[in-house]
Amino acid sequence: MIFPEVKISVPSSFEDFRGELYTLYKKGDYNLDFNHDKVSVSRRNTLRGLHGDSKSWKLITCLSGEFYLVVVDNRPNSPNYLKWDSIILTSKNKKQILIPPMFANGHLVLSPEATLFYKWAYPGNYPDVEDQFTLKWNDPKISIHWPISNPILSQRDT
């Protein structure tokens, strides 16, 4: 990941003939007060995002399937403003990504179906609509390379 503020980790796991056990999060892993969890289930070629806000940290993990996840720096004074990077999250690679405030994220489902788990940390109440922003998935100023040209989009993301 080109952004030092964005952290990627892989939880340790225990595997035997019965299956696998791993911890997604335990208190003290990050110096954050996580206070909200969300799950997103989507079908192949669904693109969600790019969304962010000025105060939320998001710890994102793929529970099933495969996602192409994009992160965009939306800090106007940053030397990386509107630069992007991507990572593949799968239930097999178990990679987690911690995204700070003012970074947008979006994802494209690569498998027939996939489940993404978000852990959110933010001060105050959520959602504060005035703190949220959406970047267009195909904005030519950002020029994200998506591995598909005709994704399934919501009205909000078109």
Secondary structure, DSSP 8 states (H G I E B T S, - for coil): ---TTSEEE---EEEETTEEEE-S--TTSSSS-EEEEEEEEEETTBEEEEEEESS-EEEEEEEESEEEEEEEE--TTSTTTT-EEEEEEETTT--EEEE-TTEEEEEEE-SSEEEEEEEEE-SS-S--GGGEEE--TT-TTT----S-SS-B--TTT-
